[in-house]
Amino acid sequence: MNIVTRPRILVVGAGFAGVACVRRLERRLSPGEADITLVTPRSYQLYLPLLPQVASGVLTPQSVAISLRRSRKYRTRIIPGGAVGVDLRAKVCVVRTLTDRVVDEPYDYLVLAPGSVTRTFDIPGLLDHAFGMKTLAEAAYIRDHVITQLDLADASEDPAERASRLQFVVVGGGYAGTETAACLQRLTHAAVKRYPRLNPALIKWHLIDIAPKLMPELGDKLGRSAQEVLGRRGVEISLGVSIAKAGSEEVTFTDGRVVPTRTLIWTAGVVASPLIATLGAETVRGRLAVTAEMCLPGHDGVFALGDSAAVPDLAKGGDAVCPPTAQHATRQGRRVAENVIATLRGQPLRPYEHKDLGLVVDLGGADAVSKPLGVELRGVPAQAVARGYHLGALRTNVAKTRVAINWLLNAVAGDDFVRTGFQARKPAKLKDFEYTDAYMTPEQVREHVERAGPRQV
């Protein structure tokens, strides 16, 4: 029998929230005070806000993938896999490893930060024909795909095929969609100069969103500024419009328009990880209902935060919940770590309260809009604030250096528009990158844990 004398802290998810929590636990807890385990399918933290710049080739994938093991106080045990179910009564997390084994991980304290997945709707053909922009693999794949369309259009003698390969549709007028359309439009605008047989006027980018405004969080003035920047670049923006049907060679908008295209990029928001549904606990619009201290009511030692938790926003009176942003997730991670430590030591817990420092939107080149501390900026000053914020938010000096060098090199030397070979085999679409069918139902979790028998401690 294995004798465990230290409390077991299990953290699920290596996004901004989970990593901030683990790092604070490692710094504040002595090695003999508790064992820390992290469940994640990847050995890195993804800096998601810069993903559009990976897709456009401004940054290399390695520069936004920050190693989890690069830490002077690193002592966390990492389980390479994804949590697919939690039995709160038995205090067991069910993990599907990278080798597809299903293992049980018992815990004394559980921190749930599984993040989010792409929000999709029951739109015919969407999962089969759209690309997502949520993972590093998707960003690298989209870059290859876009350059491939230019190569194939250049080689084609069929005007209809050429036209469809040179039209691109991005769905989602939030930060991810707007920055994706902006960065990839700059990619194709620069790349077409290397294709003398292609008419630049044939390249068309469409950015659509069902909302009446582009990035409403920025306010009317900055939202209009971003829209004007994209409009000057030739990006056609359609608001109050979404996708009615997606096919392999065309997309039908809800206003009846049919756009011939081989590229549909879906960035229309996120929803909480399907792991949350396996708990059988109360939710708020799909996110786990928690207290201001980020505790799960009725379950001692269980905390939830980040995109998957409806954390009351005390800065706005507590009636609203904190938006799913990196800024909130990072600070929530630190607060949860402090509350876990307080629970271990029998001390009072503290609620989470934080006001947003501002918003930044990088539109590529010298174009940006930002709102630091409520001050509205455009152009080069906004770009300086945006890039300064990202450099400050990157967790390691190595990552900061890589990103800064990538920015400098791209500004000086440009891009070679090289494909890396992702397009050599079967196409991979939205359904191929997020394994949302791997999760258990609450009943399956209970049955699995009961079959496994009593836990050894």
C-alpha positions as CSV (number, residue, x, y, z in Angstrom):
1,M,0.0,0.0,0.0
2,N,1.3,3.5,-1.0
3,I,1.2,5.8,2.0
4,V,0.6,9.5,1.1
5,T,1.3,11.8,3.9
6,R,1.0,15.1,2.0
7,P,-2.2,16.7,0.7
8,R,-2.7,16.2,-3.1
9,I,-3.5,19.3,-5.1
10,L,-4.7,18.5,-8.6
11,V,-4.8,21.4,-11.2
12,V,-6.7,20.7,-14.4
13,G,-5.6,22.8,-17.4
14,A,-2.5,24.7,-18.4
15,G,-3.9,27.9,-19.7
16,F,-3.4,31.3,-18.2
17,A,-5.4,30.4,-15.1
18,G,-4.0,26.9,-14.4
19,V,-0.4,27.9,-15.0
20,A,-0.7,31.1,-12.8
21,C,-2.1,28.9,-10.1
22,V,0.6,26.2,-10.3
23,R,3.4,28.8,-10.4
24,R,2.1,30.6,-7.3
25,L,1.7,27.2,-5.5
26,E,5.2,26.3,-6.3
27,R,6.5,29.6,-4.9
28,R,4.4,29.7,-1.8
29,L,4.3,26.1,-0.6
30,S,7.3,24.2,0.8
31,P,8.1,20.8,-0.9
32,G,6.8,18.9,2.2
33,E,3.6,20.9,2.5
34,A,1.7,19.4,-0.5
35,D,2.1,17.4,-3.8
36,I,1.1,19.4,-6.9
37,T,-0.1,17.6,-10.1
38,L,-1.1,19.3,-13.4
39,V,-3.3,17.6,-16.0
40,T,-2.7,18.9,-19.5
41,P,-2.3,17.3,-23.0
42,R,0.5,19.8,-23.8
43,S,3.8,20.5,-22.2
44,Y,3.5,24.2,-22.8
45,Q,1.3,27.2,-22.0
46,L,-0.1,28.7,-25.2
47,Y,-0.1,32.5,-25.4
48,L,-3.4,32.7,-27.2
49,P,-3.7,36.4,-27.9
50,L,-0.8,36.2,-30.4
51,L,-2.1,33.2,-32.3
52,P,-3.2,35.3,-35.3
53,Q,0.4,36.4,-35.7
54,V,1.5,32.8,-35.8
55,A,-1.1,32.1,-38.6
56,S,0.2,35.1,-40.6
57,G,3.8,34.1,-40.1
58,V,4.9,37.1,-38.1
59,L,5.7,34.9,-35.2
60,T,7.0,31.3,-35.1
61,P,4.9,28.7,-33.3
62,Q,7.7,28.1,-30.7
63,S,7.6,31.8,-29.7
64,V,4.1,31.6,-28.2
65,A,4.4,28.0,-26.8
66,I,6.0,28.6,-23.3
67,S,7.5,25.5,-21.7
68,L,5.9,24.4,-18.4
69,R,9.2,23.0,-17.3
70,R,11.2,26.2,-17.6
71,S,11.1,27.2,-13.9
72,R,13.7,27.4,-11.2
73,K,11.2,26.0,-8.6
74,Y,9.6,23.5,-11.0
75,R,8.5,20.4,-9.0
76,T,5.0,19.8,-10.3
77,R,4.1,16.4,-11.6
78,I,2.6,16.7,-15.1
79,I,0.1,14.1,-16.4
80,P,0.1,14.3,-20.2
81,G,-3.5,14.0,-21.1
82,G,-7.0,15.5,-20.7
83,A,-9.4,15.4,-17.9
84,V,-12.6,13.8,-19.2
85,G,-14.7,13.5,-16.0
86,V,-14.7,14.3,-12.3
87,D,-16.5,12.4,-9.5
88,L,-16.8,15.0,-6.8
89,R,-18.1,12.6,-4.2
90,A,-15.2,10.1,-4.6
91,K,-12.7,13.0,-5.2
92,V,-11.4,11.4,-8.3
93,C,-10.5,13.0,-11.7
94,V,-10.7,10.7,-14.7
95,V,-7.9,11.4,-17.2
96,R,-7.5,10.1,-20.8
97,T,-3.7,10.1,-21.5
98,L,-2.0,10.8,-24.7
99,T,-1.8,7.0,-25.3
100,D,-5.6,6.8,-24.9
101,R,-5.4,5.1,-21.5
102,V,-8.1,6.1,-19.0
103,V,-6.6,6.5,-15.5
104,D,-8.0,7.8,-12.2
105,E,-6.3,10.6,-10.3
106,P,-7.4,11.0,-6.7
107,Y,-7.1,14.4,-5.1
108,D,-7.6,16.3,-1.8
109,Y,-7.9,19.7,-3.4
110,L,-9.0,20.3,-7.0
111,V,-8.5,23.4,-9.1
112,L,-10.6,23.3,-12.3
113,A,-9.2,25.5,-15.1
114,P,-9.9,23.4,-18.2
115,G,-10.5,26.5,-20.3
116,S,-12.9,26.7,-23.2
117,V,-13.6,25.2,-26.7
118,T,-14.8,26.8,-29.9
119,R,-18.5,27.6,-29.8
120,T,-20.3,26.1,-32.7
121,F,-23.9,26.0,-33.8
122,D,-26.0,23.5,-35.7
123,I,-25.0,24.9,-39.1
124,P,-25.0,22.4,-42.0
125,G,-21.4,21.7,-43.0
126,L,-19.7,23.9,-40.4
127,L,-17.7,21.2,-38.6
128,D,-16.7,19.5,-41.8
129,H,-15.6,22.6,-43.7
130,A,-14.6,25.3,-41.3
131,F,-11.2,25.9,-39.6
132,G,-10.9,27.0,-36.0
133,M,-8.4,29.4,-34.4
134,K,-8.0,28.1,-30.9
135,T,-4.9,25.9,-30.9
136,L,-1.3,26.2,-32.1
137,A,-1.8,23.4,-34.6
138,E,-4.8,25.2,-36.1
139,A,-2.9,28.4,-36.5
140,A,0.0,26.7,-38.2
141,Y,-2.4,24.7,-40.4
142,I,-4.3,27.8,-41.5
143,R,-1.1,29.5,-42.5
144,D,-0.2,26.5,-44.7
145,H,-3.7,26.4,-46.1
146,V,-3.8,30.1,-47.1
147,I,-0.5,29.9,-48.8
148,T,-1.6,26.7,-50.5
149,Q,-4.6,28.5,-51.9
150,L,-2.3,31.1,-53.5
151,D,-0.1,28.4,-55.0
152,L,-3.1,26.4,-56.4
153,A,-4.8,29.6,-57.7
154,D,-1.6,30.6,-59.5
155,A,-1.3,27.2,-61.1
156,S,-5.0,26.9,-62.1
157,E,-6.3,27.8,-65.6
158,D,-10.0,27.7,-64.4
159,P,-11.2,31.2,-63.6
160,A,-13.9,29.9,-61.3
161,E,-11.5,27.8,-59.3
162,R,-9.0,30.7,-59.1
163,A,-11.7,33.0,-57.8
164,S,-12.9,30.6,-55.1
165,R,-9.4,30.0,-53.9
166,L,-8.7,33.7,-53.6
167,Q,-11.7,34.5,-51.4
168,F,-11.5,34.0,-47.6
169,V,-14.3,34.2,-45.0
170,V,-13.7,34.9,-41.3
171,V,-16.7,34.5,-39.0
172,G,-16.6,36.4,-35.7
173,G,-16.2,40.1,-35.0
174,G,-14.5,39.8,-31.6
175,Y,-10.8,40.1,-30.9
176,A,-9.8,36.7,-32.4
177,G,-11.8,37.1,-35.6
178,T,-10.8,40.8,-36.2
179,E,-7.1,40.2,-35.6
180,T,-7.2,36.9,-37.6
181,A,-8.7,38.7,-40.6
182,A,-6.4,41.7,-40.2
183,C,-3.2,39.6,-40.0
184,L,-4.0,37.1,-42.7
185,Q,-5.1,39.9,-45.1
186,R,-1.7,41.4,-44.7
187,L,-0.2,38.0,-45.4
188,T,-2.0,37.6,-48.7
189,H,-1.5,41.2,-49.7
190,A,2.3,40.8,-49.2
191,A,2.5,37.3,-50.7
192,V,0.6,38.1,-53.9
193,K,3.6,40.3,-55.0
194,R,5.5,37.0,-55.5
195,Y,2.7,35.6,-57.8
196,P,2.9,37.7,-61.1
197,R,0.1,35.6,-62.7
198,L,-2.4,36.5,-60.0
199,N,-4.5,39.7,-60.1
200,P,-4.4,41.2,-56.6
201,A,-7.9,42.5,-57.1
202,L,-9.2,38.9,-57.0
203,I,-8.1,38.4,-53.4
204,K,-11.0,39.2,-51.2
205,W,-11.4,38.9,-47.4
206,H,-14.8,38.8,-45.8
207,L,-15.3,39.4,-42.0
208,I,-18.8,38.7,-40.8
209,D,-20.5,38.7,-37.4
210,I,-24.1,38.4,-36.3
211,A,-23.6,41.3,-33.8
212,P,-24.5,44.9,-34.9
213,K,-21.0,46.2,-34.0
214,L,-17.4,45.2,-34.4
215,M,-15.7,44.6,-31.1
216,P,-18.3,46.4,-29.0
217,E,-16.1,46.1,-25.9
218,L,-13.9,48.8,-27.4
219,G,-16.6,51.4,-27.6
220,D,-18.1,53.0,-30.7
221,K,-15.2,55.2,-31.6
222,L,-12.4,52.6,-31.5
223,G,-14.7,50.0,-33.0
224,R,-15.3,52.3,-35.9
225,S,-11.6,53.0,-36.2
226,A,-10.8,49.3,-36.5
227,Q,-13.5,48.9,-39.0
228,E,-12.1,51.8,-41.1
229,V,-8.6,50.4,-41.0
230,L,-9.8,47.0,-42.3
231,G,-12.1,48.7,-44.9
232,R,-9.1,50.7,-46.3
233,R,-7.3,47.4,-46.7
234,G,-10.2,46.0,-48.7
235,V,-11.7,43.7,-46.1
236,E,-15.4,43.5,-46.6
237,I,-17.2,43.7,-43.2
238,S,-20.8,42.5,-42.9
239,L,-22.5,42.9,-39.6
240,G,-25.8,41.3,-38.6
241,V,-24.9,38.4,-40.8
242,S,-23.7,34.8,-40.1
243,I,-23.4,31.5,-41.9
244,A,-26.4,29.6,-43.1
245,K,-24.6,26.7,-44.8
246,A,-21.0,25.7,-45.4
247,G,-19.7,23.6,-48.3
248,S,-16.3,22.6,-49.6
249,E,-16.3,25.3,-52.3
250,E,-18.8,27.9,-51.2
251,V,-20.4,29.4,-48.2
252,T,-24.0,30.7,-47.9
253,F,-24.6,33.7,-45.7
254,T,-27.8,34.2,-43.8
255,D,-28.6,37.2,-46.0
256,G,-28.7,34.9,-49.0
257,R,-25.3,35.7,-50.5
258,V,-23.3,32.8,-51.8
259,V,-19.5,33.3,-51.6
260,P,-17.3,30.9,-53.6
261,T,-14.4,30.1,-51.2
262,R,-12.2,27.2,-50.0
263,T,-11.4,29.0,-46.7
264,L,-13.9,29.4,-43.9
265,I,-12.3,30.4,-40.5
266,W,-14.7,30.2,-37.5
267,T,-13.9,32.4,-34.5
268,A,-17.5,33.1,-33.3
269,G,-16.8,32.8,-29.5
270,V,-16.0,30.1,-27.0
271,V,-17.9,28.0,-24.5
272,A,-16.7,26.3,-21.3
273,S,-14.9,23.0,-21.6
274,P,-17.2,19.9,-21.9
275,L,-15.5,18.7,-18.7
276,I,-17.8,21.1,-16.7
277,A,-20.9,19.1,-17.8
278,T,-19.5,15.9,-16.2
279,L,-19.7,17.4,-12.7
280,G,-23.5,17.6,-12.6
281,A,-23.1,20.9,-10.7
282,E,-24.9,24.2,-11.2
283,T,-23.8,26.3,-14.2
284,V,-24.4,29.8,-15.4
285,R,-24.6,29.9,-19.2
286,G,-22.5,26.7,-19.3
287,R,-19.8,28.0,-16.9
288,L,-19.5,26.5,-13.4
289,A,-21.3,28.6,-10.7
290,V,-18.7,29.5,-8.1
291,T,-18.4,32.0,-5.2
292,A,-16.3,35.2,-5.2
293,E,-13.6,33.1,-3.7
294,M,-13.9,30.7,-6.7
295,C,-15.1,27.8,-4.5
296,L,-17.6,25.3,-5.8
297,P,-20.5,25.5,-3.3
298,G,-21.2,22.3,-1.4
299,H,-17.8,20.8,-2.2
300,D,-14.9,21.6,0.1
301,G,-11.5,21.9,-1.5
302,V,-12.9,22.4,-5.0
303,F,-12.1,25.6,-6.9
304,A,-12.9,26.7,-10.4
305,L,-11.7,29.7,-12.5
306,G,-11.0,31.0,-15.9
307,D,-13.1,30.5,-19.0
308,S,-15.0,27.6,-17.4
309,A,-16.2,29.4,-14.3
310,A,-18.8,32.1,-13.8
311,V,-16.7,34.1,-11.3
312,P,-18.7,37.1,-9.9
313,D,-17.2,40.4,-11.1
314,L,-17.0,42.3,-7.8
315,A,-15.6,45.3,-9.6
316,K,-19.0,45.7,-11.3
317,G,-21.0,45.0,-8.2
318,G,-21.1,41.2,-8.4
319,D,-24.2,40.9,-10.6
320,A,-22.1,40.2,-13.7
321,V,-19.4,37.6,-14.2
322,C,-15.8,38.1,-15.2
323,P,-15.3,37.9,-19.0
324,P,-13.2,35.0,-20.3
325,T,-10.0,37.0,-20.9
326,A,-6.3,36.2,-20.2
327,Q,-6.1,39.2,-17.9
328,H,-8.8,37.9,-15.6
329,A,-7.6,34.2,-15.8
330,T,-4.1,35.0,-14.8
331,R,-5.1,37.0,-11.8
332,Q,-7.7,34.5,-10.8
333,G,-5.1,31.8,-10.9
334,R,-2.9,33.6,-8.4
335,R,-5.9,34.2,-6.1
336,V,-7.0,30.6,-6.2
337,A,-3.5,29.5,-5.3
338,E,-3.6,31.8,-2.3
339,N,-7.0,30.4,-1.3
340,V,-5.9,26.8,-1.7
341,I,-2.9,27.6,0.6
342,A,-5.2,29.4,3.0
343,T,-7.5,26.3,3.1
344,L,-4.4,24.1,3.8
345,R,-3.3,26.3,6.6
346,G,-6.8,27.0,8.1
347,Q,-6.8,30.7,7.2
348,P,-9.6,32.7,5.8
349,L,-10.2,32.9,2.0
350,R,-10.2,36.1,0.0
351,P,-12.5,37.0,-2.8
352,Y,-11.3,37.8,-6.3
353,E,-11.7,41.4,-7.4
354,H,-9.8,43.1,-10.3
355,K,-10.6,45.8,-12.8
356,D,-9.5,45.4,-16.4
357,L,-6.4,47.4,-17.2
358,G,-7.6,47.9,-20.7
359,L,-7.9,46.4,-24.1
360,V,-5.5,46.1,-27.0
361,V,-6.1,45.0,-30.6
362,D,-3.2,44.4,-33.0
363,L,-4.2,44.8,-36.6
364,G,-0.8,44.2,-38.0
365,G,1.9,46.5,-39.2
366,A,1.5,50.0,-37.7
367,D,-2.2,49.5,-37.3
368,A,-3.8,49.0,-33.9
369,V,-6.4,50.3,-31.5
370,S,-6.1,50.1,-27.7
371,K,-7.8,51.4,-24.6
372,P,-5.3,51.3,-21.7
373,L,-6.9,52.6,-18.5
374,G,-9.7,54.0,-20.5
375,V,-7.5,56.1,-22.8
376,E,-8.4,55.6,-26.5
377,L,-5.4,55.2,-28.8
378,R,-5.0,54.5,-32.5
379,G,-2.1,53.8,-34.9
380,V,1.5,53.7,-33.8
381,P,0.9,54.7,-30.1
382,A,-1.8,52.0,-29.9
383,Q,0.6,49.5,-31.5
384,A,3.3,50.4,-29.0
385,V,0.9,49.8,-26.1
386,A,-0.4,46.5,-27.6
387,R,3.1,45.1,-28.1
388,G,4.3,46.3,-24.8
389,Y,1.4,44.7,-23.1
390,H,2.0,41.3,-24.8
391,L,5.8,41.4,-24.0
392,G,4.9,42.1,-20.4
393,A,2.3,39.4,-20.2
394,L,4.6,36.7,-21.6
395,R,5.7,34.5,-18.7
396,T,9.4,34.0,-19.4
397,N,12.3,36.1,-20.6
398,V,13.0,33.6,-23.3
399,A,9.5,34.0,-24.7
400,K,9.7,37.8,-24.6
401,T,13.1,37.7,-26.4
402,R,11.8,35.3,-29.1
403,V,8.7,37.4,-29.8
404,A,10.6,40.6,-29.9
405,I,13.2,39.2,-32.3
406,N,10.4,37.7,-34.5
407,W,8.7,41.1,-34.7
408,L,12.0,42.8,-35.6
409,L,13.0,40.2,-38.2
410,N,9.6,40.3,-39.8
411,A,9.6,44.1,-40.0
412,V,13.1,44.1,-41.6
413,A,13.1,41.0,-43.8
414,G,9.4,40.2,-44.3
415,D,8.1,36.7,-45.0
416,D,9.2,33.9,-47.4
417,F,5.7,32.4,-47.5
418,V,6.9,28.9,-47.2
419,R,4.5,26.0,-46.8
420,T,5.6,23.4,-44.2
421,G,3.7,20.4,-45.6
422,F,0.4,20.2,-43.6
423,Q,-1.5,20.2,-46.9
424,A,0.1,17.1,-48.2
425,R,-2.5,14.8,-46.7
426,K,-6.2,14.8,-45.8
427,P,-7.5,18.2,-44.8
428,A,-8.1,18.8,-41.2
429,K,-11.0,21.0,-40.1
430,L,-12.6,22.3,-37.0
431,K,-13.9,18.9,-35.8
432,D,-10.3,17.4,-36.1
433,F,-8.6,19.7,-33.5
434,E,-10.9,19.8,-30.5
435,Y,-11.8,16.4,-29.2
436,T,-15.2,17.3,-27.6
437,D,-16.6,13.8,-28.0
438,A,-13.9,12.4,-25.6
439,Y,-15.7,13.5,-22.4
440,M,-17.8,11.3,-20.2
441,T,-21.3,11.9,-18.9
442,P,-21.8,12.2,-15.1
443,E,-23.3,8.7,-15.1
444,Q,-20.3,7.3,-17.0
445,V,-17.9,9.0,-14.6
446,R,-19.7,7.4,-11.5
447,E,-19.8,4.0,-13.2
448,H,-16.2,4.1,-14.1
449,V,-15.1,5.1,-10.6
450,E,-17.3,2.5,-8.9
451,R,-15.9,-0.2,-11.2
452,A,-12.4,0.9,-10.3
453,G,-13.1,0.1,-6.6
454,P,-11.8,1.9,-3.4
455,R,-8.9,4.2,-3.7
456,Q,-5.5,3.4,-2.0
457,V,-4.1,6.3,0.1
